[in-house]
Amino acid sequence: MTDIDPRLDLTLDRVIRAPRDVVWRAWTDPAQLAQWWVPAPTVARVEKLDVRPGGAFVTSMSDDGSAFVPHTDGVFLVVDDGARIVFSNAIDSSWHPASPEPVAMTAEIVFDEHPDGTEYRVVVRHADPATRDRHEQLGFFDGWGAVTQALAALAESRAA
């Protein structure tokens, strides 16, 4: 994990009571990712999930389960199998510069061993303090907290 700059970065930490490989699969299997990637009752659809450096990460979301709109369109920058995923939406899945709106970011997800399962850490990095603050005001902690809770519930149910 790289250093955290509180002026630019938002973080979330949680212990998930499931083995690291189970949590990793929930992130890297499209069917599992779709179950937790957006806060309920909104549903996600995984369009592309090529979990390798340079691979596409594209999802859409729907409030009614039928009309889907774009959600995530980015690329994976770093994939350390079973340990770390870094992706960004600043470059879209076709490798073109993306619009900075609504919030351009780079997210680092770290999966570490923990006596109770997996230590799960999210660091979302922003270009400047204003963008970081905007992301926080848009509901970073509620949104990422809700999806992390859903990820934990899925992984813990699979580990039981």
C-alpha positions in Angstrom: 0.0 0.0 0.0 1.2 3.4 -0.8 1.2 6.3 1.6 -2.2 7.9 2.5 -2.6 11.7 2.2 -5.6 12.7 4.2 -6.0 15.9 2.1 -6.5 13.8 -1.0 -7.5 10.3 0.0 -10.6 8.7 1.6 -10.2 5.4 3.4 -12.3 2.6 4.7 -11.1 -0.4 6.8 -13.0 -3.5 7.8 -12.3 -7.0 9.0 -14.3 -9.5 6.9 -14.9 -12.8 8.6 -14.0 -14.9 5.6 -10.8 -16.2 4.1 -8.9 -13.8 1.9 -9.4 -16.1 -1.2 -13.2 -16.0 -0.7 -13.2 -12.2 -0.5 -10.9 -12.0 -3.5 -13.3 -14.2 -5.6 -16.2 -11.9 -4.6 -14.2 -9.1 -6.2 -13.0 -10.9 -9.3 -15.9 -13.1 -10.2 -18.5 -11.1 -12.3 -21.5 -12.9 -10.9 -20.4 -12.2 -7.3 -19.3 -8.6 -7.9 -22.8 -7.9 -9.4 -24.3 -8.9 -6.1 -22.7 -6.2 -4.0 -21.0 -3.5 -6.2 -23.8 -0.9 -5.8 -25.8 -0.1 -2.7 -29.2 -1.9 -2.5 -31.9 -1.7 -3.7 -30.0 -0.6 -6.8 -28.7 -3.5 -8.8 -25.5 -3.8 -10.8 -24.6 -5.5 -14.0 -21.0 -6.3 -14.8 -20.3 -5.6 -18.5 -16.6 -6.2 -18.5 -14.3 -7.5 -15.7 -10.8 -8.2 -17.1 -8.9 -8.4 -13.8 -5.3 -7.8 -15.0 -3.2 -4.6 -15.4 -4.8 -2.7 -18.3 -8.0 -4.8 -18.2 -11.4 -3.2 -18.5 -13.7 -2.6 -15.5 -17.2 -1.7 -16.7 -20.5 -1.9 -14.8 -23.9 -0.5 -15.1 -26.7 0.0 -12.5 -30.5 0.0 -12.4 -33.1 1.1 -9.9 -35.8 -1.1 -11.4 -33.7 -4.0 -12.7 -34.5 -3.4 -16.4 -33.3 0.1 -17.4 -29.5 0.2 -16.8 -27.3 3.3 -16.9 -23.4 3.5 -16.8 -21.8 3.2 -13.4 -18.1 2.3 -13.6 -15.9 2.6 -16.7 -12.3 2.3 -15.9 -9.2 0.1 -16.1 -7.2 -2.0 -13.6 -3.8 -0.6 -13.0 -2.3 -3.1 -10.6 -3.5 -6.6 -9.8 -1.5 -8.6 -7.2 -3.3 -11.9 -7.2 -5.1 -12.4 -3.9 -3.6 -9.3 -2.3 -4.3 -6.0 -4.1 -6.4 -4.4 -6.8 -5.9 -0.9 -8.1 -8.2 0.6 -10.6 -9.0 4.1 -11.9 -11.9 5.7 -13.7 -9.6 8.5 -15.0 -8.9 6.3 -18.0 -11.9 4.6 -19.5 -12.1 1.0 -20.6 -11.1 1.9 -24.2 -8.0 3.6 -22.8 -9.2 7.2 -23.5 -9.0 9.9 -20.9 -12.3 10.0 -19.1 -14.2 13.0 -18.0 -13.3 14.1 -14.5 -17.0 14.2 -13.6 -18.5 13.1 -11.4 -15.4 12.2 -9.5 -12.1 11.0 -11.1 -10.4 8.7 -8.7 -7.9 5.9 -8.3 -9.0 3.1 -5.8 -6.6 0.8 -4.1 -8.1 -2.3 -2.5 -5.9 -4.3 -0.2 -6.7 -7.8 1.1 -4.5 -8.8 4.1 -4.6 -11.8 6.4 -6.3 -11.3 9.8 -6.8 -13.7 12.6 -10.6 -13.4 12.1 -10.5 -13.6 8.3 -9.5 -10.8 5.9 -8.4 -7.2 6.7 -10.0 -5.2 3.9 -8.8 -1.7 3.2 -9.9 0.7 0.5 -8.0 3.9 -0.3 -9.6 6.2 -2.9 -7.2 8.8 -4.2 -8.2 12.2 -5.8 -6.3 14.8 -7.7 -6.9 17.7 -5.3 -8.6 18.4 -2.0 -11.7 19.9 -3.7 -12.3 16.6 -5.6 -11.7 14.6 -2.4 -14.2 16.8 -0.5 -16.7 16.5 -3.3 -16.5 12.7 -3.2 -17.0 12.7 0.5 -20.0 15.1 0.2 -21.5 12.8 -2.5 -21.7 10.1 0.1 -18.4 8.2 -0.1 -18.7 6.7 3.4 -22.3 5.8 3.1 -21.9 4.3 -0.4 -18.6 2.5 0.0 -19.6 1.5 3.5 -22.8 -0.1 2.2 -21.1 -2.0 -0.6 -18.4 -3.2 1.8 -21.1 -4.4 4.2 -22.7 -6.3 1.2 -19.3 -7.7 0.2 -18.7 -8.9 3.8 -22.2 -10.5 4.0 -21.6 -12.3 0.7 -18.1 -13.5 1.5 -19.1 -14.5 5.1 -22.1 -16.5 3.8 -19.8 -18.3 1.4 -17.3 -19.0 4.1 -19.8 -20.5 6.5 
